[in-house]
């Protein structure tokens, strides 16, 4: 992960679902207006997905364990990197909301059983992913409103309270997009919210590589998405809902977690601005005022678009990345680089001599090219390899050190947001890609993170 500022606003998560049908979860979360929302979603969303996909009998066992104050069996085995963010995630509040969620599922037991009979297995996972996304966003909003109701203009905040990443108002006022992959029993589901992307690397019979997109961007460049948001508001707002390709002229993605400044009523937002200056001081300046032409909220949706894909032998890896990568590289280039790096092939583009190039200069280029081909791979980590090429490509399929150094030393006001995860299907451990190890389909034993 290469952040554009400090503290970084992007997060990524990976975990194995332990009870029930199992499966692997991978996700990238692109934050904006601060890191609080992206951090919270990266910590909590997988729990909601686990609850949404678990059979009701297992949820009932978990509820009995909580009631009897017994140890609660873990839902997830997290796969953490030593440099992963480990800030607290508001444990008591998040557990209370999660428990309410599974209790409501248990109360709707009869209705859910009828729906499960009508839906195929893939349909159940799709519905569960949509439900988990929407419910977590709803809970973030409720938690922020409860927190707000306990505040008053005369209330003195405790030192550092408004600055905490887990502060419910700070979480709700910031926002993030999300792209999550769920893999179980040879079926891949991708739930996307915003403008991050999931691209599948497919190896053709002739050894070549092709890129298969599994997501659609939720922004003004997507005609269907543009029509959706325009159709949700009065005709009188047709010129103000989307301005300069941004929602209300401010936000690029049309779907995101948090961002209650595009969801709450104008009256409630005004109350936040008036009663919580401590929180306002901890968020970006753009969040501290009501958006222009704010007439018929909500404008922003947290409902993901879900794609289902049956994994084939030719599907070799999956790239999940936030928008910063795709702004620099076409999906086919990304897949080509990853595929060639994983298979140990370094193909060079043809050298086209420039006007006035001497034989000595051409010989120098050829010697450099031969050296690159004969050398070992420069990166053992495929995600690092991809980022290096995205930032420092010399136009001939190699990395120019000077260009890479310049890109890495850009000043803070020039954003260069990069965050990606690569999952490789191949079980050969030497081809482990990105931050994701080769997760088998079976459940693994090890250190498990409890829900609280």
C-alpha positions in Angstrom: 0.0 0.0 0.0 1.3 3.4 -1.0 -0.5 6.3 0.8 -0.9 9.8 -0.7 -0.8 11.5 2.7 -0.2 11.1 6.4 -2.0 9.5 8.0 -3.0 7.4 5.0 -6.7 7.2 4.2 -6.6 3.8 2.5 -7.0 0.4 4.2 -7.0 -3.3 3.2 -8.2 -6.4 5.0 -8.0 -10.2 4.6 -9.6 -12.9 6.7 -10.9 -16.5 6.6 -14.4 -17.1 7.7 -14.3 -19.9 10.4 -17.8 -21.2 11.1 -20.5 -22.1 8.6 -19.7 -22.4 5.0 -16.3 -20.9 5.4 -14.6 -18.9 2.7 -12.0 -16.1 2.2 -12.6 -12.4 2.4 -10.4 -9.8 0.8 -11.0 -6.1 0.6 -9.6 -2.6 -0.3 -11.1 0.5 1.2 -10.4 4.0 -0.3 -11.0 6.7 2.3 -11.7 10.3 1.8 -12.3 13.3 4.2 -10.0 11.5 6.7 -9.0 7.9 7.6 -11.7 7.2 10.2 -14.4 5.6 8.0 -12.0 3.5 6.0 -10.3 2.3 9.1 -13.7 1.4 10.8 -15.0 -0.4 7.7 -11.8 -2.4 7.3 -12.2 -3.6 10.9 -16.0 -4.2 11.0 -17.3 -5.1 7.5 -16.1 -8.7 7.4 -17.9 -9.4 10.7 -21.1 -8.2 9.2 -20.5 -10.4 6.1 -19.8 -13.3 8.4 -23.1 -12.8 10.3 -25.0 -12.3 7.1 -23.7 -15.5 5.6 -23.9 -17.8 8.7 -26.6 -20.4 9.0 -29.2 -19.4 11.6 -28.4 -22.4 13.9 -24.8 -21.1 14.3 -26.0 -17.6 15.1 -28.3 -19.1 17.7 -25.4 -20.9 19.3 -23.4 -17.6 19.4 -26.3 -15.8 21.0 -26.7 -18.5 23.7 -23.0 -18.2 24.4 -23.3 -14.4 24.9 -26.4 -14.7 27.1 -24.7 -17.4 29.3 -21.4 -15.3 29.4 -19.5 -18.1 27.8 -16.6 -17.7 25.4 -17.9 -16.7 22.0 -16.4 -18.7 19.2 -14.4 -16.6 16.8 -16.0 -15.7 13.5 -12.8 -14.7 11.6 -9.2 -15.6 11.3 -7.5 -12.3 10.4 -4.4 -12.4 8.1 -2.5 -9.3 9.3 0.7 -7.7 8.1 3.1 -6.3 10.8 2.6 -2.8 9.5 -1.2 -3.0 9.5 -3.1 -0.3 11.4 -4.1 -1.5 14.9 -6.1 1.4 16.2 -9.0 0.5 18.5 -12.4 0.2 16.6 -14.8 1.2 19.4 -15.2 -2.4 20.6 -18.2 -2.0 22.9 -20.3 0.0 20.4 -19.4 -2.2 17.4 -20.2 -5.4 19.3 -23.6 -4.1 20.4 -24.5 -3.2 16.9 -23.3 -6.5 15.5 -25.2 -8.4 18.1 -28.4 -6.4 17.2 -27.8 -7.5 13.6 -27.7 -11.2 14.3 -30.6 -11.0 16.8 -32.7 -9.4 14.0 -31.7 -12.2 11.7 -32.8 -14.8 14.3 -36.1 -13.0 14.8 -36.8 -13.2 11.0 -36.0 -16.9 11.0 -39.2 -18.0 9.3 -39.0 -15.4 6.5 -35.3 -16.2 5.9 -35.9 -19.9 5.6 -38.5 -19.3 2.9 -36.2 -17.0 1.0 -33.3 -19.5 1.2 -35.5 -22.1 -0.4 -36.3 -19.8 -3.3 -32.7 -18.6 -3.9 -29.8 -20.7 -5.2 -26.6 -20.7 -3.2 -25.0 -17.9 -5.2 -28.1 -15.8 -4.7 -27.9 -16.2 -1.0 -24.3 -14.9 -0.9 -25.2 -12.0 -3.2 -28.1 -11.0 -0.9 -25.9 -11.5 2.2 -23.2 -9.2 0.8 -25.7 -6.4 -0.1 -27.4 -6.8 3.3 -24.1 -6.6 5.2 -22.9 -3.5 3.4 -26.2 -1.6 3.9 -26.6 -2.7 7.5 -23.1 -1.6 8.5 -23.6 1.8 6.9 -27.0 2.1 8.7 -25.4 1.2 12.0 -22.6 3.8 11.5 -25.3 6.4 11.0 -27.3 5.3 14.0 -24.2 5.2 16.2 -23.3 8.8 15.1 -26.9 10.0 15.8 -26.8 8.4 19.3 -23.5 10.1 20.0 -24.9 13.4 18.8 -27.9 13.1 21.0 -25.6 12.9 24.0 -23.9 16.1 23.0 -25.0 19.7 23.7 -23.6 23.1 22.9 -22.4 23.4 26.5 -20.8 20.0 26.6 -17.0 20.0 27.1 -15.3 17.2 25.2 -12.7 15.1 27.0 -9.1 15.6 25.8 -8.6 13.9 22.4 -12.1 12.5 22.3 -13.0 14.3 19.0 -9.7 13.2 17.5 -10.2 9.4 18.0 -10.5 7.3 14.9 -13.3 5.4 16.5 -15.4 8.6 17.3 -18.8 7.8 15.8 -19.3 11.3 14.4 -15.9 11.4 12.9 -16.4 8.0 11.3 -19.8 9.0 9.8 -18.6 12.4 8.5 -15.7 10.9 6.6 -16.3 8.2 4.0 -14.8 5.4 2.0 -15.4 3.2 -1.1 -15.0 -0.6 -0.8 -14.2 -3.5 -3.1 -14.6 -6.9 -1.4 -14.0 -10.4 -2.7 -15.6 -13.4 -1.2 -14.2 -16.8 -2.3 -15.8 -20.1 -1.2 -16.1 -23.5 -2.9 -14.8 -22.3 -6.2 -17.2 -19.4 -6.4 -16.0 -15.8 -6.4 -18.3 -13.0 -5.5 -17.1 -9.4 -5.7 -19.1 -6.6 -3.9 -18.1 -3.1 -5.1 -19.1 0.3 -3.8 -17.5 3.2 -5.5 -14.6 3.4 -8.0 -12.2 0.8 -6.9 -11.9 -2.2 -9.2 -11.5 -6.0 -9.3 -9.8 -7.5 -12.3 -9.2 -11.2 -13.0 -6.0 -12.4 -14.6 -6.8 -15.1 -17.1 -4.1 -17.2 -18.9 -5.0 -18.1 -22.4 -4.1 -21.5 -24.0 -1.3 -19.9 -25.9 0.3 -18.6 -22.7 -0.9 -15.0 -23.1 -2.8 -13.0 -20.6 -6.2 -11.3 -20.7 -8.0 -9.1 -18.2 -11.6 -9.6 -17.1 -13.3 -6.8 -15.2 -15.5 -7.9 -12.4 -16.7 -4.4 -11.3 -18.2 -1.2 -12.7 -17.2 2.3 -11.5 -19.9 4.1 -9.6 -19.2 7.6 -10.9 -20.2 10.0 -13.7 -18.2 8.1 -16.3 -20.7 5.2 -15.9 -23.9 6.2 -17.9 -26.1 3.7 -16.0 -24.9 5.0 -12.7 -25.4 8.6 -13.8 -29.0 7.8 -14.8 -29.7 6.0 -11.6 -28.8 9.0 -9.4 -30.5 11.5 -11.6 -33.7 9.3 -11.5 -33.7 9.3 -7.7 -34.2 13.1 -7.5 -36.7 15.6 -8.9 -36.3 16.9 -12.5 -35.7 20.4 -11.0 -32.4 19.1 -9.6 -31.1 17.6 -12.9 -28.5 20.3 -13.2 -27.3 20.3 -9.6 -27.3 16.7 -8.4 -24.1 16.1 -10.6 -21.9 19.0 -11.4 -18.4 18.8 -12.9 -18.8 15.0 -12.8 -19.1 15.1 -8.9 -22.1 14.6 -6.7 -23.4 18.1 -5.8 -20.1 19.3 -7.3 -18.1 17.7 -4.4 -17.8 13.9 -4.4 -16.5 11.8 -7.2 -17.9 8.3 -6.2 -21.7 8.0 -6.3 -21.7 5.2 -3.7 -19.7 5.0 -0.4 -19.8 4.2 3.3 -20.2 7.0 5.7 -20.4 10.5 4.2 -23.5 11.4 6.1 -23.2 15.0 4.8 -24.8 13.5 1.7 -27.3 11.3 3.5 -28.7 13.1 6.6 -31.2 15.9 6.7 -30.0 19.5 6.5 -31.4 20.1 10.0 -29.3 17.2 11.5 -26.2 18.3 9.7 -26.6 21.8 11.0 -26.8 20.5 14.5 -23.5 18.7 14.1 -21.8 21.8 12.8 -23.2 23.9 15.7 -22.7 21.5 18.6 -19.5 19.6 17.9 -16.6 22.0 17.0 -14.2 19.4 18.4 -15.1 16.9 15.7 -15.3 19.5 13.0 -11.7 20.5 13.8 -10.6 16.9 13.2 -12.1 16.5 9.7 -11.3 18.1 6.4 -12.5 21.6 5.7 -14.9 20.4 2.9 -16.9 18.5 5.5 -17.5 21.5 7.7 -20.3 23.0 5.7 -23.6 22.0 4.1 -23.2 20.9 0.4 -24.6 23.3 -2.1 -28.1 22.6 -3.6 -28.8 20.2 -0.7 -32.5 19.7 -1.3 -33.6 16.1 -1.3 -31.2 13.8 0.6 -30.1 11.2 0.7 -27.9 11.6 -2.4 -25.4 8.8 -1.7 -26.0 5.1 -1.6 -24.1 2.3 0.3 -25.7 -0.5 -1.7 -22.9 -2.5 -3.5 -23.0 -4.0 -6.9 -22.3 -7.7 -6.7 -20.7 -9.9 -9.4 -20.7 -13.7 -9.3 -18.0 -15.7 -11.1 -17.2 -19.5 -11.2 -13.5 -19.9 -10.9 -11.9 -21.7 -13.8 -8.5 -23.4 -14.1 -7.4 -20.5 -16.4 -8.2 -17.9 -13.7 -4.8 -17.4 -12.2 -5.0 -14.3 -9.9 -7.3 -11.4 -8.8 -6.2 -7.8 -8.5 -8.2 -5.6 -6.1 -7.0 -1.9 -6.3 -8.3 1.5 -5.5 -8.7 4.1 -8.3 -5.1 5.5 -8.0 -3.7 2.4 -9.8 -6.2 2.4 -12.6 -5.6 6.1 -13.3 -2.1 5.2 -14.3 -2.4 1.8 -15.9 -4.9 0.0 -18.1 -6.3 -3.3 -16.7 -4.6 -5.3 -19.5 -1.2 -3.8 -18.7 -1.8 -4.6 -15.0 -2.6 -8.3 -15.8 0.2 -8.6 -18.2 2.8 -7.3 -15.6 1.4 -9.5 -12.8 1.2 -12.6 -15.0 4.7 -12.2 -16.4 6.1 -11.5 -13.0 4.4 -14.6 -11.5 5.6 -16.8 -14.3 9.1 -15.4 -14.3 8.8 -14.0 -17.9 10.2 -10.5 -18.6 9.1 -9.5 -22.0 10.5 -6.3 -23.4 8.8 -4.0 -25.8 10.5 -3.4 -29.2 13.1 -0.7 -29.2 12.3 2.0 -31.7 15.4 4.1 -32.4 14.7 7.8 -32.2 15.8 10.2 -34.9 19.5 10.9 -34.8 20.3 7.9 -32.6 23.8 6.6 -33.3 24.9 2.9 -33.4 26.7 3.4 -30.1 23.5 4.7 -28.5 21.5 1.8 -29.9 24.1 -0.7 -28.7 23.8 0.8 -25.2 20.0 0.3 -25.2 20.4 -3.3 -26.3 23.0 -4.0 -23.6 20.6 -2.5 -21.0 17.8 -4.6 -22.3 19.8 -7.8 -22.2 20.8 -7.1 -18.7 17.2 -6.7 -17.6 16.2 -10.0 -19.3 19.1 -11.9 -17.7 18.7 -10.4 -14.2 16.6 -12.0 -11.6 13.2 -10.5 -10.8 13.6 -7.1 -9.1 10.6 -7.7 -6.8 9.7 -10.8 -4.8 6.4 -9.2 -3.9 4.1 -8.9 -6.9 2.2 -5.9 -5.5 5.4 -4.0 -5.1 6.4 -5.0 -8.6 3.1 -3.6 -10.0 3.4 -0.3 -8.1 7.0 0.1 -9.2 6.0 -0.2 -12.8 2.9 2.0 -12.4 5.0 4.9 -11.0 8.3 4.4 -12.9 7.5 2.9 -16.3 10.1 4.0 -18.9 7.9 3.3 -21.9 9.8 0.1 -22.8 8.4 -2.3 -20.1 11.1 -1.5 -17.5 11.3 0.9 -14.6 13.3 4.1 -14.8 14.9 4.7 -11.4 15.0 8.4 -11.8 11.3 8.6 -12.7 10.4 6.3 -9.8 12.4 8.4 -7.3 10.6 11.6 -8.5 7.2 10.0 -8.2 7.9 8.7 -4.7 9.1 12.2 -3.6 6.1 14.1 -4.8 5.0 16.8 -2.3 2.0 16.0 -0.1 -0.4 18.2 -2.0 0.1 16.0 -5.1 -1.9 12.9 -4.3 -0.7 9.5 -5.4 -3.1 7.1 -3.7 -2.3 3.5 -4.3 -3.7 0.5 -2.4 -3.9 -3.0 -3.8 -4.3 -6.7 -3.0 -3.4 -9.5 -5.3 -4.7 -13.0 -4.8 -3.2 -15.8 -6.8 -5.0 -19.1 -7.4 -1.8 -21.1 -7.9 -0.9 -23.1 -4.8 2.9 -22.7 -5.4 4.1 -20.7 -2.4 7.0 -19.1 -4.3 4.5 -17.2 -6.4 2.8 -15.6 -3.4 1.5 -12.3 -4.6 0.9 -9.0 -2.8 0.0 -9.1 0.9 -2.2 -12.2 0.5 -0.8 -15.6 1.1 -2.2 -18.6 -0.8 -5.3 -19.4 1.2 -6.5 -23.0 0.9 -10.2 -23.7 0.9 -10.1 -25.6 4.1 -10.2 -23.9 7.5 -6.8 -23.2 9.1 -6.0 -23.4 12.7 -3.9 -20.6 14.4 -4.2 -17.4 16.3 -7.8 -16.2 16.0 -9.1 -12.7 16.7 -12.1 -12.6 18.9 -15.1 -10.4 18.1 -14.4 -8.2 21.0 
